[in-house]
Amino acid sequence: MFRNYLKISWRNLTKNKAHTFINVTGLSVGMAVAILIGLWIWDELSYDKNFQNHERIVQVWQHQTFNGKVGSQTAMPIPLGTMLKQDYTGKDKDFKYTILCSWNYDHILALGDKKITQQGSFMQADGPEMLSLKMLKGTRAGLSDPSSIMLSDKVAKAIFGTEDPLNKTLKLDNKELIKVTGVYEDIAHNSTFNELYIIMPWDLYMSSQDWVKRASTQWGNNSFQIFAQLNDKADINKVNARIAGLKLKNIALAGDKVGASFKPVVFLHPMDKWHLRSEFKDGVNTGGAIQFIWMFGIIGTFVLLLACINFMNLSTARSEKRAKEVGIRKTVGSLRSQLIAQFFSESLMIVALAFILSIVLVLLILPWFNQVANKTMGVLWANPVFWLMGLGFSLLTGIIAGSYPAFYLSSFQPIKVLKGTFKAGRFAALPRKILVVLQFTVSVTLIIGTIVVFLQVQHTKNRVVGYERTGLLQMNMKSDDIHKNFAAVRNDLLQSGVIDEMAESGSPLTGVYSNSSGLNWRGKAPDLQDDFGTIGVTHEFGKVAKWNVVDGRDFSRAFVSDSNAMILNESAAKFMNFKHPVGEIINWGEKYKVIGVVKDMVMSSPYEPVKPSIFTISKRLEGGVVDIRLKASVSTPDALAKIESVFKRYDPGSPFDYKFTDDEYNKKFANEERVGKLAGFFTLLAIFISCMGLFGMASFMAEQRIKEIGVRKVLGASVFSLWRLMSTDFIILVSISLLIAIPTAYYFMHGWLQDYKYRTELSWWIFVLTAVGAIGITVLTVSYQSIKAALTNPVKSLKTE
C-alpha cells in the first residue's frame, strides 16, 4: 500500500513539473538559509566552549567613573594581579589559578636565516594549564623556564617543518634566545584566544622590558590583562563582593588622588559571556554580539517561513483542482484514511526532496559563507541535534502543508463533486492572501533593514577623518634598530626619492594606545576628571599625516623648545574650555606649552566622537610605529622595494612587514560590512522565494480564470485590461504588506541606529524606493502569467473537456 502511495505521489509530481519545481526549489532555498544560519548560531553559541574549564574561567575587569559616567574596561594594573595571586589563589581560596597576561601582538621568531612574524602573548606559568591546552609535544609546564617559548602546531610546522621542535633554540624579536618547551594544538577558530600562536613566559616580559618592570608597582598603570579560574566551590558573586574595592583601597594608600577619583570597582566577567555579552553601559551589562544571534535567528526563521508559506499556498491551491479525483476514488471504494495517507505522502515526498537539495545548496554556499562570516564552519554530520532538527522540521512542514488537502478534500461528498455542484467557498482564498501579505511584509522589512545597514557603513566611511589616509604606510617596530637609526633611515629614504616624509609615533593613525589623566591647566574646575589620548611623536608626524593645523603651528626641529611643546586636537581644546589655547601652559608632570591645535582626527572608532587627545615630542618611541608617506608620483611597488632595501640595511633581522593606513582604517567597518553582506544575501533569497510564490499563485489564478479571460476577450477586452485585471489583486496585497512593513522596519532600524553616536538618518526616500521596488518586482513577477493568459486564443480557453 505504501509503495502504491509513493508511486502515485511521484506521478502527480512529475505531471505538474512547474508546480513541483517551484515548491521544491523555494522550500530547499528556505531550508538552506535556515541551516546556514543555524550553523552560524551554533558556532557563536559554542564560542570558547573548547576550553575544558570554560564555566569557571573569568577575566578581571573594572568599572571607572568619569565625570558621572561609568565605563568598563579589561586593562588592569600588575599589582592587582599580584595581590589576587598571593592572597586569593590557592587550594581553599577563591581562585585555582590567577594569570597576568600581556596583550596579543606580533613577534619575530628567527631560526638562522629563517624569520617569521606571529602573534602571541607573555603569560604566567599556569596559563596553559588554565586554558587546558592540548599538548602535542612537551607539557603544559613549559613556561616555568624564563627563557622558554610554547608554539602552536601551525607555527611549529612553519618554522621547523617535519623536524622535532622540542628544545630547539629560537631568537625572539632579534634580542632573546629562547628554547621551545612545548607545542600545543591550534586553538579553535571560535575562541577568544584563536590567534594565540605563541606563548612566552611572563618573567621574560618583566626582565626584558623596563617599562613593564616599572609597572609592577604602579597601581595606576592599566596596561595588562588578568585572567583567573575560580575554585569549584567559589561563588562568583561572593568573590566579586570581596575584590570590588581592592584597587581603590590601594590607590588611596599610594596617595594617587587622580586615580582614586575614578572610583575603580573590580569585578569578574565569566568566559561564557566574553564573546556575546561584553558590552557595558553605565556599569551594567547590556549584551553585545548576542543581538546578532537574535537578528539572524529571526531572519532565518522568517525566510524559512516564507518558503513554508509558498509550499502551503501552492499545495492548498492545487489541491482544489483534485476534487474530482477525490470523488472518483471515493466512488470506487477508497476509504478516507487512504486518501489522507495519499495526500500526506505527496507532501512529505516534496519536503524530503527539498531537504536533500537544501543540504547540497549548503555544501555549495558554505565556503563563500565562511569567508564572509569569518568562520570555519562545516556541516555537523555527526551531530544528532542537526539531524533531529532537520528531519523534525521536514516532517512537521510536510504534515502542516498536507493537512489541508488531506482532511478537507478527503471529506468531500462524491455526488456533489461529480455533479459539478462543489465550490470551494467565498473565503477559501483568504488564508492564501493573508500568507502573501505576510511574505512581502517580511521581505520589505528585510530590504529596508539591509539598505539602512549599508547606508550606515557608507555614512561613517565618508566621515571626514582629519588627515590624508591614501599613500600612508604604518609599520609596527618589533625591534629597536630602526628607532636607533631613525635619522639615517629617514635621510636615506628621502634621498631615494620614493617618500615625502617619515616619522615615528607611539600609536598609529588608526588607534590610540595610551591614555593619561591628571593634567592641569588654567581655569580647570577642581572636580573635573580628565582622560586624554596621549600620542608621542617625532617632529615630522604632522607632515606625514597631513593633519590640518587650525590654530598656531606644527612641530618643527627649528625650535629646540618643542621638546616641551604640546599640540591639542579640537576636542581637547574644547574640553579644556580654551577658545585660543596657543600659548597656554599645561602641567603634566612637567610644564608643556601649547603651540598648536589640529582638526580632530578619527583615530579610534569611526562610530564614536573623537576623544580629546594631546601630541608631544617623545624620545621613547622604541617598539612604536614608523609612519611613511609615499611620494604620489612613484609607483607603489617601486617605492616598497626601495623602502624594504633601506630597512633591511639597518634592521636585517626583521621581516619587512607593513600595512596601508587606508586598509587598516577600512577594517574598522568589517563587522558592520559583514552583517550587511549577510543580511543582503538573505534578503535576496527572501525576495527570490517570495517571487517564486507569487509566480506560482499567478499561474494558478490564470489557470483558474482561463474561461473568464476567454469570455472577456470575445467581448472585446484588450490585453492591457486583462493584464490589469490579473495584476491588481497582487498589487493590492503587496500594498497592504507595505503599510505593515514600513512602520515595522522604521521602529527596529531607528532603535538599531541609536547604538551609534555617529549615525545616518532614516530618510523618506529609503521607504519610497523600497515600496516602488516591491511593487515593481510584483508587477514583473505576475506579468508573465497575466500576459500569457491574456494572449491565449479564446477558442482554446472556452473549449469544454
Protein Blocks (a to p, Z undefined) as FASTA:
>chain_A
ZZmmmmmmmmmmmmmmmlmmmmmmmmmmmmmmmmmmmmmmmmmmmgoklpmklmmgccdd
ddddeehiacddfbdcfklmmmmmmmmgcjklmbfbdcdddddddddddehjbccddddd
dddfklmmmnopacfbdcfklmmpmkbccddfklmmmmnomacfehpacdeehlaccddf
bdcddddfbbfklmmmbccdfklmmmmmmklmmmmmmmklccbccdddddfklcfklmmm
mmmmmmmmmmmmnopaklmmnopacddddfklmmmmmcceehiaebjjkmmmmmmmmmmm
mmmmmmmmmmmmmmmmmmmmmmmmmmmmmmnopafklmmmmmmmmmmmmmmmmmmmmmmm
mmmmmmmmmmmnopabdcdfklmklmmmmmmmmmmmmmmmmmmmmmmmmmpcfklmmnop
acebjklmmmmmmmmmmmmmmmmmmmmmmmmmmmmmmmmmmpcehiafehpacdddfbfk
lmmmmmmmmmmmmmnopafbdcddfbdfkbcfbdcehiacehiafklccddddddddfkl
mmmnopacfehjdddfklmklmmgccddfklmmmnopablghpacdehiacddfbdcddd
dfbcfkbccddddddddfblghiacdddddfkbcfklmmmmmmmmmmmmmmmbccddddf
klmmmmmmmmmmmmmmmmmmmmmmmmmmmmmmmmmmmmmmmmmmmmmmmmmmmnopafkl
mmmmmmmmmmmmmmmmmmmmmmmmmmmmmmmmmmpmbdcdddfklmmmmmmmmmmmmmmm
mmmmmmmmmmpcfklmmpcZZ
